[in-house]
């Protein structure tokens, strides 16, 4: 159990806090992650107090110097926090008091732990969200690099996990970039709304001291101070919004991971991984498993769970600070760590893909992949789509019953299903002809894919 520590709120109390309460309310192990941000907030607050003449200027300068020393120690990872401090804010105050004595007591003028905590929390999430956006950008560049390398590779596109139509591999890879770009946009959007300063809201009503909230907001890089002090200490919308964005990011990463897992199975055989990405089995010597992708799938579930936990935590809380909010940091930090790890893993993964084009070519021999091309062939001869669809369906069913691929059936036999079929239909069973026929914007045609690659190169500044 942590040893007793001086509380920031202890003036009203005569005795010691219950040991059970000490254990249950202790949060230093989680919120010490806020240390550098709490110090930044305190430095800005102390500078403002001195500037405004609320505390002696000399005391303000001593506080700022000491806090900067502590901040440098945090950056060097040489600081030792008091194990008995209930949270990082108390731990920093204790360390400050040991450095400069009674002058440390000036620091909390015009500030409550309520606005102090949420200010450092917002600062921390701003920095970590910015870092995650940059990590996703690096993942996008890794995916784009693969798409540029594989512009000539084709494979069966699938719906319902069954063969649908031929597509360029690059087209599939580029399909991952758009949701990742939306993820970056959502994170940036969440970032814009967490960029208001609650510092100076105090406990909930503001303060009678002549503080300058605009000064501290600017010093801390916020767009400005929050307009209502009760909202300042109550609001956790920014947490839920970030968790929501992380949950969607997790879903997209899991989808990519699942595609890669499927393509690497013996049933598909489309790709292999650099073995540095794989793990083995303690019993089966032959195994090389893409566990990193399976853990990305699982990580998505964990982030979704943290979103549910956050919503449940905040649901029904009244206005003003409530101690329930102590747990919001553990929830969002776990989700952030999970998302950052998943993005980093997948970025490494894309650097270690080895595509087996012989297997994709064999898979493209499936004549059912060209059914839509056959139907469009008839439609271009002014056959109503419903009749074209029916004719091709009956043709493929007949071919399957006979055990002869439609591509090798005699034209006379094929024309039993539609007299509009001509000898030029056989060229449609070529995957390159299939993708080359596509004309619509955003399709899998080589021209559209090349255009999309150029657009992504501009967007990602590659």
Phi and psi in degrees as a GROMACS rama.xvg file:
@    title "Ramachandran Plot"
@    xaxis  label "Phi"
@    yaxis  label "Psi"
@TYPE xy
-60.2034  145.309  UNK-2
-72.6351  155.311  UNK-3
-58.2742  148.173  UNK-4
-138.841  155.198  UNK-5
-71.1728  125.912  UNK-6
-85.229  147.017  UNK-7
-68.1991  -19.3054  UNK-8
-112.971  18.0242  UNK-9
-79.9511  -3.555  UNK-10
-60.6403  -31.2629  UNK-11
-83.1283  -12.3662  UNK-12
-105.045  144.289  UNK-13
-99.4191  -38.0671  UNK-14
-109.279  -173.36  UNK-15
-82.2893  153.654  UNK-16
-73.2732  145.234  UNK-17
-53.6779  141.363  UNK-18
-61.1994  -36.8217  UNK-19
-65.8581  -41.1478  UNK-20
-65.3274  -41.8844  UNK-21
-56.2984  -47.4466  UNK-22
-64.3022  -44.4171  UNK-23
-75.0078  -30.4772  UNK-24
-94.0768  -6.57967  UNK-25
-65.4117  125.066  UNK-26
-130.448  9.0472  UNK-27
-58.3345  -35.491  UNK-28
-62.5964  -28.0432  UNK-29
-92.835  -50.5196  UNK-30
-85.2133  1.23811  UNK-31
-66.3558  -15.6136  UNK-32
-61.5104  -20.4829  UNK-33
-86.8915  0.492405  UNK-34
-52.6098  -54.0737  UNK-35
-65.7433  -28.7443  UNK-36
-79.4306  -35.5559  UNK-37
-64.4373  -40.3923  UNK-38
-64.638  -40.8057  UNK-39
-61.9658  -42.7432  UNK-40
-63.6926  -40.3808  UNK-41
-69.1381  -36.4398  UNK-42
-63.4234  -46.9621  UNK-43
-62.3374  -39.8991  UNK-44
-66.043  -43.4494  UNK-45
-65.4558  -40.7354  UNK-46
-60.3423  -41.8555  UNK-47
-66.4459  -42.3346  UNK-48
-61.2126  -41.2842  UNK-49
-68.1846  -43.4574  UNK-50
-59.2991  -39.6621  UNK-51
-81.937  -5.48999  UNK-52
73.0692  18.0749  UNK-53
-74.9749  -32.6377  UNK-54
-126.007  159.501  UNK-55
-56.8325  135.807  UNK-56
-58.5501  -38.4273  UNK-57
-63.4435  -41.9984  UNK-58
-62.859  -40.8479  UNK-59
-60.1137  -42.9644  UNK-60
-65.8134  -40.1983  UNK-61
-62.9746  -42.0157  UNK-62
-61.5313  -47.3987  UNK-63
-61.5574  -44.959  UNK-64
-60.0324  -44.7729  UNK-65
-66.5564  -40.9828  UNK-66
-64.7627  -36.7162  UNK-67
-67.1973  -36.0258  UNK-68
-62.9312  -43.7147  UNK-69
-63.7612  -40.0274  UNK-70
-62.3118  -40.7859  UNK-71
-64.8657  -37.3856  UNK-72
-65.567  -36.7352  UNK-73
-63.0409  -45.2407  UNK-74
-62.2663  -35.7009  UNK-75
-82.7419  -6.83769  UNK-76
61.4456  35.6467  UNK-77
-108.617  -3.30939  UNK-78
-75.9273  143.55  UNK-79
-119.95  117.054  UNK-80
-85.4963  151.211  UNK-81
-66.767  122.247  UNK-82
-62.2487  -23.6458  UNK-83
-85.3538  -8.07071  UNK-84
-66.8058  134.347  UNK-85
-71.9253  -24.9489  UNK-86
-155.35  175.579  UNK-87
-66.2762  -30.1649  UNK-88
-67.7503  -41.4663  UNK-89
-67.4257  -40.813  UNK-90
-61.0616  -42.2063  UNK-91
-67.5002  -41.1365  UNK-92
-62.4162  -39.4942  UNK-93
-64.9559  -43.7778  UNK-94
-64.3923  -39.2345  UNK-95
-63.2789  -42.9835  UNK-96
-63.2847  -37.1677  UNK-97
-66.8699  -29.8276  UNK-98
-80.2395  -43.3503  UNK-99
-124.687  4.2375  UNK-100
72.2531  -141.999  UNK-101
-63.1308  -23.7685  UNK-102
-60.0278  -23.3491  UNK-103
-61.79  -25.8758  UNK-104
-66.0683  -16.1637  UNK-105
-71.3285  -22.0594  UNK-106
-63.097  -31.9207  UNK-107
-87.2882  6.77885  UNK-108
-61.5541  130.531  UNK-109
72.343  14.4763  UNK-110
-143.701  141.795  UNK-111
-109.46  161.825  UNK-112
-64.3905  -25.3066  UNK-113
-59.5224  -53.0323  UNK-114
-77.0141  -26.3588  UNK-115
-62.922  -46.8024  UNK-116
-62.9903  -50.0631  UNK-117
-71.6921  -25.9451  UNK-118
-66.2482  -48.6599  UNK-119
-66.0225  -33.9761  UNK-120
-63.8042  -46.742  UNK-121
-62.223  -44.1902  UNK-122
-59.7322  -43.4003  UNK-123
-63.2968  -47.2875  UNK-124
-67.2093  -33.3871  UNK-125
-58.8055  -47.7715  UNK-126
-66.0137  -44.3692  UNK-127
-72.4061  -33.9974  UNK-128
-66.2138  -42.4004  UNK-129
-59.1104  -42.5905  UNK-130
-63.7365  -39.1145  UNK-131
-67.9181  -39.5912  UNK-132
-57.6691  -41.7423  UNK-133
-66.6559  -38.037  UNK-134
-64.8166  -41.2867  UNK-135
-64.0599  -37.2731  UNK-136
-60.6138  -41.4013  UNK-137
-65.7942  -38.3542  UNK-138
-61.9563  -44.7046  UNK-139
-57.9918  -41.4339  UNK-140
-65.3715  -35.5581  UNK-141
-66.7466  -39.711  UNK-142
-66.48  -44.9807  UNK-143
-61.3012  -37.2435  UNK-144
-59.8556  -42.5856  UNK-145
-64.1048  -42.3401  UNK-146
-62.5442  -38.7395  UNK-147
-67.2967  -37.885  UNK-148
-70.6508  -29.2435  UNK-149
-111.255  32.5889  UNK-150
-65.5199  -22.2369  UNK-151
-95.8169  -1.68073  UNK-152
-91.139  134.589  UNK-153
-115.97  158.236  UNK-154
-156.496  163.496  UNK-155
-69.15  124.702  UNK-156
-78.0155  150.572  UNK-157
-127.837  148.552  UNK-158
-130.111  146.912  UNK-159
55.7531  26.2349  UNK-160
61.4723  25.6266  UNK-161
-126.474  154.813  UNK-162
-55.1334  135.668  UNK-163
-123.441  -71.3503  UNK-164
-148.812  153.401  UNK-165
-65.9067  142.878  UNK-166
-139.914  156.461  UNK-167
-72.4054  137.195  UNK-168
-55.667  -38.7673  UNK-169
-59.4939  -35.9329  UNK-170
-63.7797  -42.8827  UNK-171
-63.0726  -45.7002  UNK-172
-62.5768  -40.6977  UNK-173
-64.8679  -26.7105  UNK-174
-65.0979  -18.3173  UNK-175
-78.6162  -25.1415  UNK-176
-71.0786  -37.5566  UNK-177
-62.9219  -49.5334  UNK-178
-63.5407  -34.7606  UNK-179
-65.7186  -34.9578  UNK-180
-66.8912  -39.17  UNK-181
-65.1058  -36.3347  UNK-182
-60.8342  -44.969  UNK-183
-61.4922  -39.8749  UNK-184
-64.3624  -42.3121  UNK-185
-64.7862  -40.9322  UNK-186
-64.4905  -41.4895  UNK-187
-64.8365  -36.2735  UNK-188
-66.0902  -44.3281  UNK-189
-61.8028  -38.3768  UNK-190
-60.0393  -39.6943  UNK-191
-65.1358  -31.7898  UNK-192
-87.9615  -15.8517  UNK-193
-89.884  4.02129  UNK-194
-92.6371  35.8205  UNK-195
-117.643  146.091  UNK-196
-93.9246  122.487  UNK-197
-85.888  -7.46262  UNK-198
-61.3979  130.226  UNK-199
100.939  -8.25611  UNK-200
-68.4239  -20.4988  UNK-201
59.7442  -144.386  UNK-202
-65.9939  -45.4875  UNK-203
-171.722  -18.4227  UNK-204
-107.197  4.70377  UNK-205
81.6877  -161.139  UNK-206
-142.995  154.054  UNK-207
-82.2459  -6.41131  UNK-208
-79.5078  152.798  UNK-209
-83.6222  61.7871  UNK-210
-76.1186  162.529  UNK-211
-119.967  93.4641  UNK-212
-70.16  -31.605  UNK-213
-64.5425  -36.951  UNK-214
-62.228  -50.98  UNK-215
-66.6671  -37.2981  UNK-216
-59.6689  -45.3984  UNK-217
-66.5091  -42.8505  UNK-218
-60.8829  -31.7426  UNK-219
-93.1431  1.38354  UNK-220
82.7713  14.8862  UNK-221
-81.9431  159.074  UNK-222
-71.7968  -22.5397  UNK-223
166.29  176.13  UNK-224
-80.8606  150.264  UNK-225
-66.8561  143.362  UNK-226
-80.4618  -16.3042  UNK-227
-132.167  125.076  UNK-228
-67.3903  -33.4091  UNK-229
-67.1132  -45.3429  UNK-230
-60.9397  -35.5464  UNK-231
-57.2438  -41.9924  UNK-232
-92.6075  -16.0757  UNK-233
-89.3192  -41.7615  UNK-234
-60.4669  128.594  UNK-235
-131.969  22.5118  UNK-236
-54.7954  -38.0167  UNK-237
-62.8844  -28.4423  UNK-238
-71.2287  -47.7732  UNK-239
-64.5633  -40.5385  UNK-240
-63.2807  -42.2816  UNK-241
-65.24  -44.7768  UNK-242
-60.3009  -39.321  UNK-243
-63.3881  -45.1284  UNK-244
-63.2365  -39.5698  UNK-245
-66.4401  -38.0584  UNK-246
-64.1683  -41.9259  UNK-247
-66.0989  -40.5641  UNK-248
-59.0954  -43.9281  UNK-249
-59.4047  -41.3646  UNK-250
-61.8479  -41.2405  UNK-251
-67.6186  -41.4757  UNK-252
-64.659  -38.649  UNK-253
-65.616  -37.7843  UNK-254
-63.5424  -44.7628  UNK-255
-62.2288  -44.1943  UNK-256
-60.5869  -41.252  UNK-257
-66.2057  -40.4564  UNK-258
-57.4249  -47.2422  UNK-259
-66.2856  -37.3125  UNK-260
-61.5808  -49.3972  UNK-261
-59.8309  -46.8527  UNK-262
-64.6366  -23.8367  UNK-263
-90.8246  -6.31667  UNK-264
-70.4474  159.935  UNK-265
-60.018  -31.8293  UNK-266
-64.273  -35.2018  UNK-267
-95.6943  -59.1073  UNK-268
69.8422  23.2666  UNK-269
-76.9356  -24.8669  UNK-270
-151.071  160.495  UNK-271
-127.854  165.929  UNK-272
-115.455  150.405  UNK-273
-55.6158  131.959  UNK-274
-64.8564  -15.4455  UNK-275
-66.5571  -15.6686  UNK-276
-90.5107  -9.6267  UNK-277
-105.787  163.047  UNK-278
-126.163  167.304  UNK-279
-114.703  -169.567  UNK-280
-115.386  141.38  UNK-281
-73.3535  -14.0245  UNK-282
-114.368  -37.2368  UNK-283
-104.614  105.524  UNK-284
-61.838  -24.0239  UNK-285
-79.3454  -13.1273  UNK-286
-74.6323  135.244  UNK-287
-134.535  101.109  UNK-288
-104.085  138.22  UNK-289
-82.4129  60.0897  UNK-290
-59.1153  -30.508  UNK-291
-61.6633  -33.4771  UNK-292
-75.0089  -36.4183  UNK-293
-65.8963  -36.7857  UNK-294
-71.0867  -28.5901  UNK-295
-66.2195  -42.7931  UNK-296
-56.7822  -46.9823  UNK-297
-67.0735  -35.3024  UNK-298
-60.5239  -35.2969  UNK-299
-60.7591  -40.6401  UNK-300
-64.0622  -38.8398  UNK-301
-65.1403  -40.5373  UNK-302
-66.3223  -41.5279  UNK-303
-60.0278  -37.2582  UNK-304
-64.3736  -38.0008  UNK-305
-68.121  -35.3108  UNK-306
-62.0898  -45.4305  UNK-307
-62.1569  -39.9231  UNK-308
-64.1384  -41.5402  UNK-309
-63.0989  -45.5879  UNK-310
-60.889  -42.592  UNK-311
-66.2311  -37.4138  UNK-312
-63.5931  -43.3564  UNK-313
-84.714  -17.7973  UNK-314
-63.9572  125.972  UNK-315
83.0355  2.64307  UNK-316
-72.7432  140.696  UNK-317
-76.8436  173.857  UNK-318
-67.7529  153.389  UNK-319
93.7899  163.961  UNK-320
-69.4542  137.497  UNK-321
-126.865  145.863  UNK-322
-67.0312  -17.082  UNK-323
-50.1385  -32.9828  UNK-324
-69.4779  -7.80454  UNK-325
-57.241  -32.2125  UNK-326
-85.2344  -7.65797  UNK-327
-63.7992  -29.7268  UNK-328
-70.1583  -43.7652  UNK-329
-60.1709  -39.0189  UNK-330
-64.6542  -51.9581  UNK-331
-74.8174  -32.018  UNK-332
-65.0704  -40.3097  UNK-333
-64.1814  -42.4327  UNK-334
-64.071  -42.7649  UNK-335
-62.9025  -46.1197  UNK-336
-60.846  -41.7124  UNK-337
-62.7135  -47.7922  UNK-338
-63.0803  -44.2251  UNK-339
-62.7128  -42.9417  UNK-340
-63.5756  -40.5204  UNK-341
-64.2071  -43.6206  UNK-342
-64.1644  -43.2159  UNK-343
-63.4454  -42.2892  UNK-344
-61.176  -45.8431  UNK-345
-68.8997  -32.8942  UNK-346
-62.3756  -45.5436  UNK-347
-61.5428  -41.2138  UNK-348
-59.1696  -42.0146  UNK-349
-68.2264  -21.1908  UNK-350
-77.7034  -11.5023  UNK-351
-121.329  28.6137  UNK-352
-87.4427  137.061  UNK-353
-126.663  104.339  UNK-354
-83.2075  138.011  UNK-355
-102.317  93.025  UNK-356
-74.1935  -20.981  UNK-357
-65.4726  -38.5532  UNK-358
-70.5957  -39.1939  UNK-359
-67.0623  -35.6829  UNK-360
-64.6464  -41.1008  UNK-361
-64.356  -39.9182  UNK-362
-64.2381  -28.6549  UNK-363
-76.9556  -3.14552  UNK-364
-77.6428  -9.03962  UNK-365
-64.3119  114.491  UNK-366
-65.9271  -21.8474  UNK-367
-64.6153  -20.4457  UNK-368
-64.0449  -19.2975  UNK-369
-106.228  11.3606  UNK-370
-60.7928  -43.232  UNK-371
-65.9588  -36.836  UNK-372
-62.0927  -40.3864  UNK-373
-64.4066  -42.4903  UNK-374
-64.7521  -40.0447  UNK-375
-67.551  -33.9545  UNK-376
-56.3909  -46.7763  UNK-377
-68.0091  -38.8592  UNK-378
-62.1475  -36.8732  UNK-379
-69.716  -14.6242  UNK-380
-97.3675  20.2284  UNK-381
70.3092  20.5101  UNK-382
-79.4498  129.393  UNK-383
-53.5941  141.404  UNK-384
-57.1909  -39.7695  UNK-385
-61.1177  -40.3694  UNK-386
-71.2439  -38.9358  UNK-387
-62.3349  -44.9598  UNK-388
-59.639  -45.4489  UNK-389
-65.1378  -42.4523  UNK-390
-62.6563  -44.4737  UNK-391
-68.5417  -39.3649  UNK-392
-60.716  -42.7789  UNK-393
-68.3939  -39.054  UNK-394
-59.3502  -48.1787  UNK-395
-67.1693  -36.9006  UNK-396
-63.8445  -41.2897  UNK-397
-63.4416  -43.3107  UNK-398
-61.9857  -40.9915  UNK-399
-64.9033  -40.7749  UNK-400
-63.8996  -37.75  UNK-401
-80.565  -16.4835  UNK-402
74.3057  23.499  UNK-403
-121.177  125.768  UNK-404
-58.1356  140.444  UNK-405
-57.3962  -31.3435  UNK-406
-65.9223  -17.7865  UNK-407
-111.448  7.41633  UNK-408
-78.7365  148.091  UNK-409
-63.7812  147.381  UNK-410
-60.0301  -38.6411  UNK-411
-59.3621  -39.4655  UNK-412
-69.8175  -39.3683  UNK-413
-64.6456  -37.3735  UNK-414
-70.1257  -11.2158  UNK-415
-61.4753  -24.5603  UNK-416
-92.6111  -22.4485  UNK-417
-167.588  122.052  UNK-418
-67.2507  -9.67925  UNK-419
-76.006  -13.8319  UNK-420
-68.0344  134.094  UNK-421
-123.151  176.744  UNK-422
-62.0759  -19.8186  UNK-423
-75.5391  -2.71409  UNK-424
-69.7057  -26.0359  UNK-425
-64.4764  -28.5243  UNK-426
-68.0007  -16.2506  UNK-427
-71.6243  -14.9825  UNK-428
-84.6317  20.048  UNK-429
-106.077  124.096  UNK-430
-61.3036  -31.804  UNK-431
-72.941  -34.3473  UNK-432
-65.7098  -41.0063  UNK-433
-58.9787  -51.611  UNK-434
-70.1988  -31.8309  UNK-435
-68.9756  -24.8336  UNK-436
-72.4277  -19.2374  UNK-437
-68.9071  132.951  UNK-438
-118.427  -20.2709  UNK-439
-72.4329  150.542  UNK-440
-59.8335  135.596  UNK-441
80.8121  10.3678  UNK-442
-82.6773  -174.669  UNK-443
-92.1029  11.84  UNK-444
-64.4635  147.884  UNK-445
-55.8193  -36.4321  UNK-446
-67.1258  -43.1662  UNK-447
-66.7183  -39.3951  UNK-448
-66.6541  -42.546  UNK-449
-61.6309  -40.6127  UNK-450
-63.8667  -41.3499  UNK-451
-64.5649  -39.1  UNK-452
-61.7321  -43.8356  UNK-453
-62.5923  -39.4841  UNK-454
-64.3593  -43.5262  UNK-455
-67.9676  -33.3621  UNK-456
-61.2848  -39.0622  UNK-457
-68.7339  -45.2397  UNK-458
-62.6376  -39.5181  UNK-459
-95.2906  1.19443  UNK-460
55.1199  48.4549  UNK-461
